[in-house]
C-alpha cells in the first residue's frame, strides 16, 4: 500500500515593512462599514469614513445590534440598573440616537445608516444554534425573539440565522460596496466574531461580480490596546501575538479630533468606559484579515500558533481556573477533517473546551451541519446546532492538555468550505477563543 505524504506548515505571514502598508481608497470605491454595536464604527473606522467623505465616495454604515445588553454602561448612564425588558429596549433606542449624532459629526447622512436590530450579546448564539426548525433566540435582557425596534430595517425579523443573512445580503446587494470594513474574526466579543462570519457567508451566497475587499478591524482583545488611555500621537499597534499572522494595513489620520468628538456622542458608552475607548483615539487605524486555509492535494495539514493569557477583566477566582488555547491544528486525512487543540493546562471540572465546525456549500448554509463538540473533564458531547448527536459521529482523543477531534467530511455533508473556531469557557465566562478561520476545500 502506497503511503500518502502529508505536509505540516506553520501559518506565518512575514511583515516586510514598518509601518504597515496603507489602506488606499480609490475614486470609484463604495465604502460599507459593518459595526456590531453603535460606537464600533467610530472606534474602528473614523479615519476611513472621514477620508471617504472628503473624496465624495458613497458611505453606508450598517449596525448589527442596538447594543441593548451592555448593562454596566446603562447603570452608569441611568444611575440605576435597567432590568425591565421595556426599559432595556428604550436603552437600545438611546444607543441608536447616539449613533445618529456620531454620524452627524462624521458627516454621514442619516439615510445612509441601517440598523438591523439583532440581539446584543446573542448573535453568536444565533449563528451556532438558531437555523431551520430551531426556535428563534430569546434576547438576554429584552426577552424578545424578534427585532423589537420600529426604526430597524425589518421590525419583527426573527432572531434566526436566515433572517440575519437575509438582511446583510439585502444591504450588500443594494449598496454594492467595493470595500467592506467589518469586525475581526479574532475579536473576543461574540457579536464581533459573529458579524464577520455572517458577512463572509452573505458574500459567498451573493456571488457578486466584483467581490468586495474585506478590512477587519479589532476592538476587543485581551490586554490590548497598550497602553490604555488617551495617547493621540501614539500609533495603534496590533496585539503582539497577531502581528506576524496577519498582513496588517494601516490608515493614518490627519487629525483625531473628529474621532474624539464622534466618540463622545456615544455618551452611554463613553461615560462608563472612558479610558478604554480613548485607547482607540490614536494616530492611525488598523485593518487585517486572515487568509483562507486552503486544504488541497499538496497542503493537507496546518498548525496555527495562538498565544493565551488571562484577560485583565477576569476575576481572581476565574483566573485560577484559566485554561487557554496555545495552538490549534487542522488536518485533512482520508476523507476526515482532524481539528486538534493544544491547551495551556488540563480542563478543570467547571471548564469547557468547544470546537465549532460549520460546513458551507453554495447557497445552502442554513441547511448545512453546524457541529459543536463540547469537551469537559469527564467526556464530550456532540451537537448539530442544539440537537445532540451520537458520540460515534466523531472521534475524540485526549491527553491532559491536548484534544483531537476527527470528523468525517460526509458528516459535514462534504462542504466546499468549513468555518472553524474554538473557545474555552468557565461556566459561560469566556476564557480564551481561537479566531474563526475559513477552510477552503475546493482545491
DAPEGI-V416180 format. One record per pair of residues at least 12 apart in sequence whose C-alpha atoms are under 8 Angstrom apart, sorted by sequence separation. I is the first residue (numbers start at 0). GAP is how many residues later the second one is. D is the distance in Angstrom with one decimal. If there is no record, write none. Layout:
BEGIN
[[I/GAP/D] [I/GAP/D]]
END
This chain:
BEGIN
[[32/12/7.5] [124/12/7.4] [145/12/4.2] [146/12/7.1] [182/12/6.7] [183/12/6.3] [184/12/7.5] [224/12/7.6] [309/12/6.6] [327/12/5.5] [328/12/6.5] [357/12/4.3] [370/12/5.6] [371/12/6.3] [381/12/7.9] [393/12/5.6] [394/12/6.8] [420/12/7.7] [421/12/5.1] [144/13/6.1] [145/13/5.2] [153/13/8.0] [181/13/7.7] [182/13/5.8] [224/13/7.8] [327/13/4.4] [356/13/6.1] [357/13/6.0] [369/13/7.9] [370/13/4.6] [371/13/7.0] [393/13/5.0] [420/13/5.7] [421/13/7.5] [144/14/5.5] [152/14/7.7] [181/14/6.6] [224/14/7.3] [262/14/8.0] [309/14/7.8] [326/14/6.1] [327/14/6.0] [355/14/7.2] [356/14/5.1] [369/14/5.2] [370/14/6.5] [392/14/7.2] [393/14/7.2] [420/14/5.9] [421/14/7.9] [121/15/7.5] [223/15/6.5] [308/15/6.6] [325/15/7.7] [326/15/5.4] [355/15/5.7] [356/15/6.6] [368/15/6.0] [369/15/5.6] [392/15/7.9] [420/15/4.7] [307/16/4.9] [324/16/6.9] [325/16/5.5] [326/16/7.4] [355/16/4.7] [368/16/7.7] [379/16/7.9] [419/16/5.5] [420/16/6.5] [73/17/7.4] [121/17/6.7] [306/17/8.0] [307/17/5.7] [324/17/6.0] [325/17/5.3] [354/17/5.7] [355/17/6.6] [418/17/6.6] [419/17/5.3] [30/18/8.0] [121/18/7.1] [220/18/7.8] [259/18/7.7] [306/18/6.9] [307/18/5.8] [324/18/4.6] [325/18/5.9] [353/18/6.7] [354/18/5.2] [392/18/7.2] [418/18/5.8] [419/18/6.5] [68/19/7.4] [95/19/8.0] [119/19/7.6] [120/19/7.4] [305/19/6.4] [306/19/5.4] [323/19/5.6] [324/19/6.2] [353/19/5.6] [354/19/6.7] [418/19/4.9] [419/19/7.3] [40/20/7.6] [67/20/6.1] [118/20/5.6] [119/20/7.9] [195/20/8.0] [305/20/5.0] [306/20/7.3] [322/20/6.6] [323/20/5.2] [353/20/4.6] [417/20/5.9] [418/20/6.3] [30/21/7.4] [67/21/6.5] [118/21/7.7] [137/21/7.4] [259/21/6.5] [304/21/6.6] [305/21/4.6] [322/21/5.6] [323/21/7.4] [352/21/6.0] [353/21/6.1] [416/21/6.9] [417/21/4.9] [135/22/6.2] [136/22/5.3] [258/22/6.6] [304/22/4.5] [305/22/7.3] [322/22/5.6] [351/22/6.6] [352/22/5.2] [416/22/5.5] [417/22/6.7] [67/23/6.1] [135/23/4.9] [136/23/6.7] [303/23/5.6] [304/23/6.8] [322/23/7.3] [351/23/5.8] [352/23/6.5] [416/23/4.6] [417/23/7.8] [67/24/4.6] [135/24/5.2] [231/24/6.9] [302/24/7.1] [303/24/5.4] [322/24/6.9] [351/24/5.0] [415/24/6.5] [416/24/5.6] [37/25/6.6] [66/25/6.0] [134/25/7.8] [255/25/6.3] [302/25/5.8] [303/25/6.0] [350/25/6.5] [351/25/7.9] [415/25/5.3] [416/25/7.3] [30/26/7.2] [32/26/7.7] [34/26/7.3] [36/26/5.9] [65/26/5.0] [255/26/6.9] [302/26/4.1] [349/26/8.0] [350/26/7.7] [414/26/7.5] [415/26/5.5] [24/27/7.3] [29/27/6.1] [30/27/6.2] [31/27/5.9] [32/27/6.3] [33/27/5.9] [34/27/6.2] [35/27/5.7] [36/27/6.4] [37/27/7.6] [65/27/7.2] [67/27/7.8] [255/27/6.8] [301/27/5.6] [302/27/6.4] [320/27/6.8] [348/27/7.1] [26/28/7.1] [28/28/6.4] [29/28/5.1] [30/28/4.8] [31/28/4.9] [32/28/4.7] [33/28/5.0] [34/28/4.9] [35/28/4.8] [36/28/5.4] [37/28/6.5] [66/28/6.7] [117/28/7.7] [118/28/7.8] [254/28/7.5] [300/28/7.4] [301/28/5.3] [322/28/7.9] [347/28/7.9] [348/28/5.8] [27/29/7.4] [28/29/7.5] [29/29/6.3] [30/29/6.4] [31/29/5.9] [32/29/6.3] [33/29/6.1] [34/29/6.3] [35/29/5.9] [36/29/6.0] [37/29/6.4] [65/29/6.3] [117/29/6.1] [129/29/7.7] [130/29/5.8] [253/29/8.0] [300/29/5.6] [301/29/6.5] [346/29/6.6] [347/29/6.3] [348/29/7.8] [26/30/7.1] [31/30/7.6] [33/30/7.5] [36/30/5.2] [65/30/6.1] [116/30/5.4] [129/30/5.3] [130/30/5.3] [131/30/7.8] [167/30/7.9] [252/30/5.7] [300/30/4.2] [320/30/7.5] [346/30/5.6] [115/31/7.8] [116/31/7.4] [129/31/5.9] [130/31/6.5] [167/31/6.9] [184/31/7.7] [186/31/5.9] [188/31/6.0] [251/31/6.1] [252/31/5.4] [299/31/5.8] [300/31/6.2] [116/32/6.6] [177/32/7.5] [179/32/6.4] [181/32/7.3] [183/32/4.7] [185/32/7.5] [186/32/6.5] [187/32/5.4] [251/32/4.2] [252/32/7.6] [299/32/5.2] [125/33/6.8] [126/33/8.0] [164/33/6.4] [168/33/5.5] [172/33/7.5] [177/33/7.2] [178/33/5.0] [179/33/6.1] [180/33/6.1] [181/33/6.3] [182/33/5.1] [183/33/5.3] [186/33/5.3] [187/33/5.5] [250/33/5.4] [251/33/6.5] [299/33/7.4] [125/34/5.9] [126/34/5.7] [163/34/7.5] [164/34/7.8] [167/34/6.6] [168/34/7.4] [177/34/4.4] [178/34/4.8] [179/34/5.0] [180/34/4.7] [181/34/4.8] [182/34/5.2] [183/34/5.2] [186/34/5.8] [187/34/7.6] [249/34/6.5] [250/34/5.1] [116/35/5.9] [125/35/5.7] [176/35/6.1] [177/35/6.3] [178/35/6.1] [179/35/6.1] [180/35/5.7] [181/35/6.2] [182/35/6.3] [183/35/7.9] [185/35/7.8] [249/35/5.6] [250/35/6.5] [114/36/7.6] [115/36/5.3] [116/36/7.8] [164/36/7.7] [178/36/7.4] [180/36/7.0] [182/36/7.7] [249/36/4.6] [307/36/7.5] [114/37/5.0] [115/37/5.4] [164/37/5.9] [168/37/7.0] [248/37/5.9] [249/37/6.2] [294/37/7.1] [113/38/7.2] [114/38/5.9] [115/38/7.0] [116/38/7.9] [247/38/6.8] [248/38/5.2] [113/39/6.4] [247/39/5.7] [248/39/6.0] [118/40/7.4] [247/40/4.4] [117/41/6.5] [246/41/6.0] [247/41/7.5] [370/41/7.9] [245/42/6.0] [246/42/7.2] [368/42/7.6] [369/42/7.8] [245/43/6.2] [368/43/5.6] [235/44/7.3] [245/44/5.8] [367/44/7.2] [368/44/7.2] [229/45/7.0] [244/45/7.4] [245/45/7.9] [367/45/7.0] [117/46/7.6] [228/46/4.7] [235/46/6.0] [227/47/6.4] [228/47/6.1] [230/47/7.8] [234/47/5.8] [235/47/7.0] [59/48/8.0] [227/48/6.0] [228/48/7.7] [229/48/5.0] [230/48/6.9] [233/48/5.7] [234/48/5.2] [235/48/6.0] [237/48/7.4] [58/49/7.2] [65/49/7.3] [228/49/5.4] [229/49/5.6] [231/49/5.5] [232/49/6.0] [233/49/5.8] [234/49/6.0] [235/49/6.6] [236/49/7.5] [62/50/7.8] [64/50/7.0] [65/50/7.9] [68/50/7.9] [69/50/8.0] [227/50/7.6] [228/50/4.7] [230/50/7.0] [231/50/4.4] [232/50/5.3] [235/50/7.1] [60/51/6.4] [61/51/5.9] [62/51/6.2] [63/51/6.4] [64/51/6.2] [65/51/5.6] [67/51/7.4] [68/51/5.4] [115/51/7.2] [227/51/5.0] [229/51/6.7] [230/51/6.2] [231/51/5.9] [59/52/4.9] [60/52/5.0] [61/52/4.6] [62/52/4.8] [63/52/5.2] [64/52/4.6] [65/52/7.3] [66/52/7.8] [67/52/5.7] [68/52/6.5] [226/52/7.4] [229/52/7.9] [58/53/7.0] [59/53/6.1] [60/53/6.3] [61/53/5.8] [62/53/6.1] [63/53/6.1] [64/53/4.8] [65/53/7.6] [66/53/5.2] [87/53/6.7] [88/53/6.3] [225/53/7.8] [346/53/7.7] [358/53/5.5] [52/54/7.3] [59/54/7.8] [61/54/7.4] [62/54/7.6] [63/54/6.0] [64/54/5.9] [65/54/6.8] [87/54/6.0] [224/54/6.4] [345/54/5.1] [346/54/7.7] [357/54/7.3] [358/54/7.2] [360/54/5.2] [361/54/7.6] [52/55/7.7] [64/55/5.5] [224/55/7.7] [344/55/7.3] [345/55/5.0] [358/55/7.7] [359/55/5.2] [360/55/5.3] [49/56/6.4] [84/56/6.0] [85/56/7.0] [92/56/7.8] [344/56/5.3] [358/56/5.2] [359/56/5.9] [360/56/6.8] [37/57/6.3] [48/57/7.0] [49/57/7.9] [83/57/8.0] [84/57/4.4] [343/57/6.6] [358/57/7.5] [359/57/5.1] [37/58/6.8] [82/58/7.3] [83/58/7.9] [84/58/6.4] [342/58/5.0] [358/58/6.1] [359/58/5.9] [88/59/7.6] [341/59/5.9] [342/59/6.0] [358/59/4.6] [359/59/7.6] [37/60/7.6] [38/60/6.9] [41/60/7.9] [45/60/7.4] [88/60/7.8] [341/60/4.6] [357/60/5.5] [358/60/6.5] [37/61/5.6] [340/61/5.7] [341/61/6.6] [356/61/6.4] [357/61/5.1] [339/62/7.2] [340/62/5.2] [356/62/5.8] [357/62/6.6] [339/63/5.6] [340/63/6.4] [355/63/7.7] [356/63/4.7] [339/64/4.1] [355/64/5.5] [356/64/6.9] [240/65/7.1] [338/65/5.8] [339/65/6.1] [354/65/7.5] [355/65/5.2] [123/66/5.6] [240/66/6.0] [337/66/6.8] [338/66/5.2] [354/66/5.9] [355/66/6.0] [122/67/7.2] [123/67/5.9] [126/67/6.7] [337/67/5.5] [338/67/6.5] [354/67/4.3] [121/68/7.7] [122/68/5.5] [217/68/7.6] [337/68/4.4] [353/68/5.5] [354/68/6.7] [120/69/6.4] [121/69/6.9] [123/69/7.3] [216/69/6.2] [217/69/7.4] [336/69/5.8] [337/69/6.3] [352/69/7.4] [353/69/5.4] [120/70/5.8] [123/70/5.0] [216/70/4.8] [335/70/6.4] [336/70/5.2] [352/70/5.9] [353/70/6.3] [68/71/7.1] [119/71/7.0] [122/71/6.1] [126/71/7.7] [215/71/5.2] [216/71/6.7] [335/71/5.4] [336/71/6.2] [352/71/4.4] [68/72/6.2] [122/72/7.8] [214/72/5.3] [215/72/5.5] [335/72/4.2] [336/72/6.4] [351/72/5.7] [352/72/6.6] [67/73/7.8] [214/73/5.9] [215/73/5.8] [334/73/6.0] [335/73/5.3] [350/73/7.0] [351/73/5.3] [67/74/7.8] [214/74/6.4] [334/74/5.8] [350/74/5.7] [351/74/6.4] [213/75/7.3] [334/75/7.9] [350/75/4.6] [351/75/7.6] [349/76/5.8] [350/76/6.7] [349/77/6.2] [36/83/7.7] [221/87/7.5] [221/88/7.3] [222/88/6.1] [221/89/4.8] [222/89/6.2] [221/90/7.0] [324/98/7.7] [324/99/7.6] [323/100/6.8] [322/101/7.0] [183/105/7.5] [320/105/7.6] [323/107/6.7] [324/107/6.6] [317/108/7.5] [322/108/6.8] [323/108/5.4] [324/108/7.1] [61/109/7.9] [321/109/6.3] [322/109/7.5] [323/109/7.8] [324/109/7.1] [59/115/7.7] [310/120/7.5] [309/121/6.9] [309/122/7.8] [308/123/7.9] [307/124/6.8] [305/128/7.3] [63/131/7.2] [44/136/7.4] [292/144/7.3] [294/144/6.8] [29/145/7.9] [31/145/5.8] [291/145/6.8] [292/145/6.1] [293/145/5.9] [294/145/6.0] [295/145/6.5] [29/146/7.2] [30/146/5.7] [31/146/7.9] [33/146/7.1] [291/146/5.0] [292/146/4.7] [293/146/4.7] [294/146/5.4] [295/146/7.5] [296/146/7.1] [29/147/4.7] [30/147/6.4] [31/147/6.3] [32/147/5.8] [33/147/6.1] [34/147/6.3] [35/147/7.0] [289/147/7.3] [290/147/7.9] [291/147/5.9] [292/147/5.9] [293/147/6.3] [294/147/8.0] [295/147/4.8] [28/148/7.3] [29/148/5.1] [30/148/5.2] [31/148/4.8] [32/148/4.8] [33/148/4.7] [34/148/6.6] [291/148/6.4] [293/148/8.0] [294/148/6.8] [28/149/5.5] [29/149/6.4] [30/149/6.1] [31/149/6.2] [32/149/6.0] [33/149/7.1] [293/149/7.0] [28/150/6.9] [30/150/7.6] [105/152/7.2] [104/153/7.2] [35/155/5.9] [35/156/5.6] [104/156/7.2] [105/156/6.8] [34/157/7.9] [104/157/5.7] [204/157/6.3] [203/158/7.1] [204/158/5.0] [35/159/6.5] [101/159/7.9] [102/159/7.5] [203/159/7.6] [101/160/4.6] [33/161/8.0] [100/161/7.7] [101/161/6.9] [101/163/5.3] [100/164/6.0] [101/164/7.0] [200/164/7.6] [98/166/7.4] [97/167/5.7] [98/167/6.7] [97/168/5.0] [97/169/7.0] [94/171/7.1] [44/172/7.9] [43/173/5.8] [94/173/7.3] [43/174/7.2] [43/175/7.1] [42/176/7.4] [39/179/7.6] [76/190/8.0] [76/191/5.4] [75/192/7.7] [73/194/6.7] [76/194/6.9] [72/195/6.0] [75/195/7.1] [76/195/7.1] [72/196/5.8] [75/196/5.8] [72/198/7.6] [72/199/5.1] [71/200/7.5] [72/200/7.6] [47/203/7.2] [46/204/6.9] [161/204/6.5] [46/205/7.3] [160/205/7.3] [46/206/5.5] [46/209/8.0] [45/212/7.8] [46/212/7.6] [45/213/5.8] [42/216/7.8] [41/217/6.5] [41/220/6.7] [42/220/7.4] [41/221/6.2] [196/222/8.0] [38/224/6.8] [22/226/5.9] [20/227/7.2] [21/227/5.4] [22/227/5.8] [38/227/6.2] [19/228/6.2] [20/228/4.9] [21/228/4.9] [22/228/5.6] [37/228/7.6] [14/229/6.3] [19/229/5.3] [20/229/6.2] [21/229/5.8] [13/230/6.0] [19/230/6.0] [21/230/7.9] [38/230/7.9] [12/231/5.4] [13/231/7.8] [18/231/8.0] [11/232/6.2] [12/232/5.1] [14/232/6.6] [11/233/5.2] [12/233/6.0] [13/233/7.7] [10/234/6.9] [11/234/7.9] [12/234/6.4] [42/234/7.3] [131/234/6.6] [130/235/6.1] [131/235/6.9] [43/236/7.7] [130/236/7.8] [42/237/5.9] [46/237/7.7] [42/238/7.6] [46/238/7.2] [196/239/7.5] [44/240/7.0] [43/241/6.5] [128/241/7.7] [43/242/7.7] [127/242/6.6] [192/242/7.9] [192/243/7.3] [127/244/8.0] [187/244/7.8] [187/245/6.8] [185/247/7.9] [185/248/6.8] [186/248/7.3] [185/249/4.2] [184/250/5.2] [185/250/6.7] [184/251/5.2] [184/252/7.5] [130/254/7.9] [128/255/7.7] [129/255/7.0] [128/256/4.0] [127/257/5.8] [128/257/5.6] [6/291/7.4] [7/291/7.8] [10/291/6.9] [5/292/7.7] [6/292/6.0] [7/292/7.6] [8/292/7.0] [9/292/6.2] [10/292/6.6] [5/293/7.3] [6/293/6.0] [7/293/5.2] [8/293/5.2] [9/293/5.2] [10/293/5.6] [5/294/5.8] [6/294/5.8] [7/294/5.5] [8/294/6.3] [9/294/6.0] [10/294/7.6] [5/295/6.7] [6/295/7.8] [7/295/7.0] [9/295/7.5]]
END
